[in-house]
Amino acid sequence: MATLLDRLKNSLALTLDHFYPHAGHLVTKKEDSSPSYMVFVGYNNSPGAQFIHAAADMTISGILSSIYIPQVLQSFFDHDRVINHDGHTLSLLSIQVTGLVDGIFIGCSTNHSMVDGTSF
């Protein structure tokens, strides 16, 4: 598992070289001369992209056997229930690798405003 985690971390670092805004955070600035606000990606005091390793005493078949999505699956995503505005204080990208009894689950959470061109 350690080798896999190291490779995934390295891949994330290489990916962020090309998609560096995901390592920032949202900043809102009020224009002094007008009533408008500007939202942009800043990098000062940014939490950066998150990489989390977790473990769950579950099997893949235990997760997939239900016809409904199990509630526990929400815990495999670090930013579950996070809203866009939370990008001001939380990372814009979070990768969580959860080790299962018989495999792994890789959850990717990203702030909606980073991947939807109409959000800004």
N, C-alpha and C positions, 0 to 999 in steps of 0.2 A: 504494500500500500504506500509506503514512503516514497518509492521510486515513482509511482504513478502521480502522487501529489506533487512531487518536485517537477515532473514533466508538465503537469497542468499549470502550475504556477509560472513556469518558464514560458509556456504558450500564451498565458494571459498577459505576461509582461510584453512579449513580442506583439501581441494583438493590440495592446494599448499604445504601442508606438505609432500605429496607423489610425487608431480610433481614440486618440488621447482625450477628447472631451469627456469620455466616460470616467476618467480619473478625477474630474473636477466636481464642483457642486454649483447649484443655482445661486445666483446673486441678483437681487432686485435693487435698482438704483432709481431714485426719483430725480427727474430733471428739474433743476432750480427754476428755469424760465418758463416751464409749462406744467400743466397738471398731469402730464403723462409719466409713465414708469417704463423702465427698460429692464428686461430680464435677460441675463446672459450667463455663460458658464465661466466661473472663476476658479482659480487654483490656489489662492492663498488660504491657508488654514483648512484645506480640503481634507476630508477623511480618506480620499482616494478610493479606488475600486477595492472591494472587500473580497477576500478569499477565506472561506470557512471550511474546516473539516469537522464533521460530526459523525456520530455512530447511532444506529438504531437496531434494536434486537428484533428485526423483522426480516421476512423473506420476500423476494420479488413476487412469488405466487400469492403470498398473503396480502400484498398490496393490490395485485391485479385481479384477484378472484371475485371481487365484488362488482356488480353491474354499475354501482355508483362510485364516485370518487371518494375514497376514504378521507375523513377529516384529518388524519395524521399526516396526509400528504402536504397540507399547508405548512407544517413545520419543516419541510424540506426546502422551503423558499425563505431566505432571510428577510426579504422585504414584503412578506405577505401582509396585506391590509394597509400598505403604505400608499399615501396619495402623492400626486405630483409635487405639491408644495413642500413636502418633506425633503425634497432634493436640496433645499437650502441648508439642511443640517445633516442629512444622511448621505451616504455614498450614492452615486447615480447608477452604479453597477455593483451587483453582489453575486458571487459564484459560491454555491454551497455544495460540497461533495459529501454525501452521506453514505457511510459504509453500512451495508446490510449484511445479514448472515451469509448470503450467497451471491453478493454482487455489490454494485454501487448505484447511487442515484445522483445525477448532477443537476442541480436546480440553478437556473439563471434568472435573476431579477434585475430589471432595468427600469429606470424612470421613463415613463411614457413620453415625456417631452423630448427625450433624446433620440427616439426612434420613429417618431411621427412628425413628418415635415410640416404639418399644419399646426402643431402645438405652440410653436413660437410665433 
